[in-house]
Amino acid sequence: MSKTKRRALRHAGGWACAAMLLLAMAACQRDVVDPAAPPAEPVAAVQAMARAIADNDLVAYARLSVPPAQYAALEQAWSQGHSRWPLTELPLHDQLLPMLQALSADDGSQRLQRSFDRQLAGQTTAVRQAAQSMGLFGVQYLRHETSFTSSQQAHYVQVVETLAAWAADAPISDRARARASIAALTRAASATGLSTDDQLQQAGLAASLQRLGPFIATLKAVLASYGLDLDASMRGIVGDILSQQGDNALVRLQYPLAGQTISLQIPLTRREGHWYLTRTLADTDALLRNASAARAKAEAESAALIAPAAETGDDAKPPATP
């Protein structure tokens, strides 16, 4: 299986916004969470991040995801070309720019509509069968993937089965709906002004996320028009603490997805007095170490180039004639 397909299934459902970024992290448990109980602090931290995504405020999401000093370091790493976090946290993140390029091309709308007409228009039965087949394939893969814990596997299977059932019944082959969706997405993609990595670097982390926010809002609205309301998933998160030892906690979350209730367990870590997803901290810690190493290497290479030039300067000149 290709790395791209592996990543797609690992995150169990693709981007479709940052839903899986928050929710497809770890294990599953079927216990019921009391929605009337006030959220514990670690749960409230997850809910705050989810609300930022529902509000299409990607900058707020990024700031809530890591401590302030780490966010500043990530901004610097972005500006120096060493990071594209939090975009790299997305499933299939390497397809984001190609998607924006295709959607914002001058003939993007026409090309996508022709492709839809050729492959999907009116193919209700074929689309349903394809969704069911992909669901079965995804579940089979997950059940044979040895890198997952049993609880992770159970959560991912829930998500894949739920999304496959949604896709099988969604009006994906409806031509008029597709035309409206393509038009909305092409306008939103063009409005970002982002289709290359150079443009991301020039804009910087915060400005890039600000410009991507309306596009993500449009993408979620399109999915909602097909019956997949990811904002409802974000706003519907409830949870409680399963265990807490010092600055580490394990919480149980539940969230609605396409008419089903999905459950999972997720670890959080307290740093500088606030709770963050343990996985996000580990990923960004590693990213910043790599960025620091890349800067040190670049500085060493620059110093090596400067040294020979210095040897040809004043110190290398012969002494003046008396």
Phi and psi in degrees as a GROMACS rama.xvg file:
@    title "Ramachandran Plot"
@    xaxis  label "Phi"
@    yaxis  label "Psi"
@TYPE xy
-69.9051  158.066  SER-2
-62.688  -35.6432  LYS-3
-63.2394  -46.4336  THR-4
-64.7526  -38.329  LYS-5
-60.9515  -43.9416  ARG-6
-64.7938  -39.8583  ARG-7
-61.0199  -45.2576  ALA-8
-73.7121  -33.504  LEU-9
-59.3209  -37.2145  ARG-10
-92.0914  1.38532  HIS-11
50.8769  63.2568  ALA-12
130.141  2.08298  GLY-13
71.8744  -177.157  GLY-14
-65.6639  -76.7619  TRP-15
51.7576  12.4877  ALA-16
124.204  -163.396  CYS-17
-92.8729  21.4603  ALA-18
-56.2131  -51.8212  ALA-19
-70.5119  -21.8296  MET-20
-58.4037  -40.5045  LEU-21
-88.7566  -34.6774  LEU-22
-102.373  -28.2163  LEU-23
-93.8136  54.1067  ALA-24
-99.8766  -39.5645  MET-25
-152.874  -135.664  ALA-26
-88.361  176.775  ALA-27
-122.349  145.379  CYS-28
-147.96  141.016  GLN-29
-89.6942  -1.67623  ARG-30
-57.7334  152.732  ASP-31
-91.4728  133.549  VAL-32
-92.5716  136.136  VAL-33
-78.8689  107.954  ASP-34
-69.9122  -15.8627  PRO-35
-82.933  -18.5608  ALA-36
-73.771  140.989  ALA-37
-64.6648  140.841  PRO-38
-69.1799  138.735  PRO-39
-70.83  162.816  ALA-40
-57.2194  -46.1942  GLU-41
-61.1928  -38.4865  PRO-42
-65.5467  -41.8274  VAL-43
-61.2644  -33.3872  ALA-44
-63.9564  -42.583  ALA-45
-65.7321  -42.7028  VAL-46
-62.3775  -36.9645  GLN-47
-64.452  -41.9549  ALA-48
-64.2172  -41.1379  MET-49
-64.7713  -40.267  ALA-50
-63.614  -37.1672  ARG-51
-61.0596  -39.8064  ALA-52
-68.1487  -42.6679  ILE-53
-61.1681  -31.8071  ALA-54
-85.385  1.79973  ASP-55
62.8492  24.9981  ASN-56
-99.4789  83.0377  ASP-57
-69.6546  -27.7836  LEU-58
-66.5092  -44.9663  VAL-59
-61.2529  -41.6955  ALA-60
-58.5731  -46.1825  TYR-61
-63.3129  -41.6063  ALA-62
-68.1525  -32.8015  ARG-63
-76.6138  -16.0309  LEU-64
-83.5062  -22.2489  SER-65
-142.039  159.825  VAL-66
-62.394  155.73  PRO-67
-54.3055  -44.8046  PRO-68
-64.3036  -36.1305  ALA-69
-70.4301  -37.1036  GLN-70
-61.1149  -43.8436  TYR-71
-61.9266  -40.0381  ALA-72
-66.0216  -35.7918  ALA-73
-69.6122  -35.2923  LEU-74
-61.2013  -43.4886  GLU-75
-64.9498  -43.2099  GLN-76
-62.326  -36.9037  ALA-77
-62.1581  -48.5555  TRP-78
-63.7745  -25.6981  SER-79
-94.344  3.21427  GLN-80
82.0138  13.3581  GLY-81
-97.8084  -4.36388  HIS-82
-153.82  147.379  SER-83
-129.521  23.8434  ARG-84
-66.1772  140.322  TRP-85
-90.9061  5.35811  PRO-86
-62.0151  -33.3034  LEU-87
-70.9957  -9.90388  THR-88
-80.4421  -11.176  GLU-89
-76.1328  141.694  LEU-90
-57.9703  137.494  PRO-91
56.1021  37.6535  LEU-92
-60.2165  -27.0774  HIS-93
-72.0115  -6.31828  ASP-94
-99.115  -2.32601  GLN-95
-63.8763  -51.4553  LEU-96
-65.3233  -44.6683  LEU-97
-57.586  -36.3493  PRO-98
-65.9731  -44.9984  MET-99
-63.3471  -38.0917  LEU-100
-62.6726  -46.3875  GLN-101
-64.5065  -41.0491  ALA-102
-72.6227  -33.3487  LEU-103
-93.7426  -0.14299  SER-104
-62.1831  153.75  ALA-105
-55.9084  -37.6346  ASP-106
-107.25  20.7379  ASP-107
-58.0655  -45.6661  GLY-108
-62.4108  -45.1835  SER-109
-65.9476  -41.794  GLN-110
-65.2277  -42.5006  ARG-111
-67.6719  -37.9469  LEU-112
-65.6949  -41.0327  GLN-113
-63.0125  -41.0421  ARG-114
-63.6969  -41.7405  SER-115
-62.4132  -47.8943  PHE-116
-58.696  -36.9021  ASP-117
-74.7218  -35.0239  ARG-118
-108.139  -29.836  GLN-119
-125.439  -28.1184  LEU-120
-54.0444  123.712  ALA-121
73.3886  2.11178  GLY-122
-91.8739  55.2086  GLN-123
-58.7712  -48.3852  THR-124
-65.4321  -42.5608  THR-125
-64.3812  -40.5155  ALA-126
-64.7773  -42.621  VAL-127
-62.1271  -43.73  ARG-128
-65.6257  -38.8623  GLN-129
-64.5637  -41.932  ALA-130
-63.3583  -42.9659  ALA-131
-64.4937  -40.9  GLN-132
-65.2717  -43.1611  SER-133
-64.6278  -36.5421  MET-134
-63.378  -45.6647  GLY-135
-63.6373  -42.394  LEU-136
-61.9504  -45.0231  PHE-137
-62.7474  -44.6963  GLY-138
-64.2305  -42.2807  VAL-139
-61.0439  -43.6601  GLN-140
-61.2717  -47.9977  TYR-141
-60.6599  -38.4014  LEU-142
-73.701  -15.4964  ARG-143
-107.265  0.466009  HIS-144
-83.9897  114.704  GLU-145
-82.6696  -8.74115  THR-146
-80.5703  -9.43622  SER-147
-93.258  147.359  PHE-148
-74.0168  165.962  THR-149
-63.6583  -34.9867  SER-150
-73.5779  -38.0468  SER-151
-60.9204  -45.99  GLN-152
-58.3423  -43.3015  GLN-153
-62.8819  -40.3781  ALA-154
-65.5482  -47.6154  HIS-155
-62.7359  -37.9506  TYR-156
-62.6768  -42.7171  VAL-157
-55.3951  -47.1635  GLN-158
-65.7792  -46.4049  VAL-159
-62.7734  -45.4304  VAL-160
-63.1426  -40.0145  GLU-161
-66.7142  -45.0258  THR-162
-69.4264  -33.9983  LEU-163
-65.4805  -41.5712  ALA-164
-65.2534  -40.3484  ALA-165
-61.352  -49.1481  TRP-166
-62.4924  -34.1512  ALA-167
-65.2869  -31.486  ALA-168
-101.155  -11.1271  ASP-169
-71.8377  149.645  ALA-170
-78.5448  53.203  PRO-171
-65.5743  -28.7328  ILE-172
-89.1126  3.01528  SER-173
-72.7297  118.247  ASP-174
-68.3862  -43.9415  ARG-175
-64.4635  -41.4005  ALA-176
-65.2614  -39.9097  ARG-177
-64.2733  -40.903  ALA-178
-60.3979  -45.6979  ARG-179
-64.8769  -39.386  ALA-180
-66.5034  -44.6115  SER-181
-62.6143  -42.7501  ILE-182
-61.5174  -43.2532  ALA-183
-65.408  -42.5375  ALA-184
-69.7774  -37.5037  LEU-185
-67.7358  -39.0813  THR-186
-63.4908  -44.5908  ARG-187
-66.7794  -38.9862  ALA-188
-65.8633  -43.2662  ALA-189
-62.401  -36.5877  SER-190
-67.3084  -22.3652  ALA-191
-67.9927  -31.6439  THR-192
66.2488  19.5785  GLY-193
-122.874  117.551  LEU-194
-146.781  -0.791119  SER-195
-134.775  158.947  THR-196
-65.7997  -34.9649  ASP-197
-60.3555  -38.9352  ASP-198
-66.8132  -37.5531  GLN-199
-62.5484  -45.1915  LEU-200
-65.963  -41.5416  GLN-201
-64.1043  -39.0266  GLN-202
-71.4268  -33.3936  ALA-203
89.1956  167.687  GLY-204
-61.7479  -56.8111  LEU-205
-63.0855  -46.3827  ALA-206
-65.8811  -37.1029  ALA-207
-62.0336  -45.3874  SER-208
-65.5641  -37.7002  LEU-209
-61.7357  -40.9617  GLN-210
-75.0068  -25.9673  ARG-211
-81.9408  -20.4514  LEU-212
-54.2358  -51.0303  GLY-213
-62.9465  -32.2841  PRO-214
-65.8297  -44.3242  PHE-215
-62.2442  -38.5116  ILE-216
-60.3092  -43.1098  ALA-217
-65.7831  -42.557  THR-218
-59.9924  -43.9569  LEU-219
-65.7231  -38.2975  LYS-220
-63.9582  -39.0263  ALA-221
-63.1379  -46.7446  VAL-222
-62.0343  -38.7387  LEU-223
-63.3115  -34.2983  ALA-224
-66.9796  -18.901  SER-225
-98.6689  5.7333  TYR-226
97.5945  8.12492  GLY-227
-113.558  95.5873  LEU-228
-94.4647  93.1969  ASP-229
-75.529  -26.7687  LEU-230
-63.7422  -37.4885  ASP-231
-63.7919  -36.0952  ALA-232
-63.1549  -44.1994  SER-233
-64.7116  -44.6003  MET-234
-79.6905  -13.556  ARG-235
-97.6448  10.3866  GLY-236
-69.3907  128.88  ILE-237
-128.692  160.491  VAL-238
-171.953  172.68  GLY-239
-150.155  167.823  ASP-240
-87.8487  127.35  ILE-241
-86.3256  -38.884  LEU-242
-158.547  152.952  SER-243
-148.595  127.665  GLN-244
-131.083  106.757  GLN-245
60.9419  -119.706  GLY-246
-95.4004  16.152  ASP-247
-124.562  135.445  ASN-248
-137.899  150.052  ALA-249
-118.52  121.909  LEU-250
-115.972  152.183  VAL-251
-105.01  127.069  ARG-252
-117.467  150.856  LEU-253
-134.616  143.778  GLN-254
-150.323  149.508  TYR-255
-80.9323  142.202  PRO-256
-148.432  113.146  LEU-257
49.9505  45.3922  ALA-258
85.4766  -2.69332  GLY-259
-114.045  161.008  GLN-260
-105.782  120.355  THR-261
-102.776  138.925  ILE-262
-122.63  148.078  SER-263
-160.381  161.36  LEU-264
-109.668  146.27  GLN-265
-147.879  132.842  ILE-266
-85.4278  142.158  PRO-267
-127.193  154.638  LEU-268
-127.24  137.028  THR-269
-92.0197  126.021  ARG-270
-137.626  130.932  ARG-271
53.8934  35.8668  GLU-272
84.9879  0.927677  GLY-273
-128.137  156.399  HIS-274
-96.8598  137.424  TRP-275
-137.776  156.399  TYR-276
-62.8474  127.521  LEU-277
-58.4304  -40.4705  THR-278
-64.8009  -41.0035  ARG-279
-63.109  -42.5772  THR-280
-61.8288  -43.408  LEU-281
-63.6959  -42.8397  ALA-282
-64.3968  -45.0539  ASP-283
-74.0604  -32.4047  THR-284
-59.489  -46.6757  ASP-285
-65.3257  -40.607  ALA-286
-60.7654  -44.1668  LEU-287
-70.3549  -32.4494  LEU-288
-63.1293  -44.08  ARG-289
-64.733  -39.512  ASN-290
-64.1281  -41.1751  ALA-291
-63.772  -41.4813  SER-292
-64.8379  -38.8958  ALA-293
-65.9171  -39.9618  ALA-294
-64.353  -43.2518  ARG-295
-62.5629  -39.8726  ALA-296
-64.7589  -43.6904  LYS-297
-63.8328  -39.7702  ALA-298
-66.1856  -38.7394  GLU-299
-65.5977  -41.019  ALA-300
-65.7125  -38.523  GLU-301
-65.4487  -41.4945  SER-302
-64.3227  -36.2838  ALA-303
-66.3015  -32.054  ALA-304
-75.5769  -33.2223  LEU-305
-73.2644  -34.5871  ILE-306
-57.3519  -49.4477  ALA-307
-61.265  -35.0063  PRO-308
-65.6755  -35.7792  ALA-309
-65.8761  -32.3238  ALA-310
-66.7294  -20.1458  GLU-311
-94.5186  5.87522  THR-312
-84.9054  -150.341  GLY-313
-61.3664  -36.1215  ASP-314
-66.0155  -23.888  ASP-315
-89.2772  -4.74626  ALA-316
-76.4147  146.117  LYS-317
-67.3021  151.83  PRO-318
-60.9223  147.431  PRO-319
-65.2373  147.109  ALA-320
-72.9041  128.502  THR-321
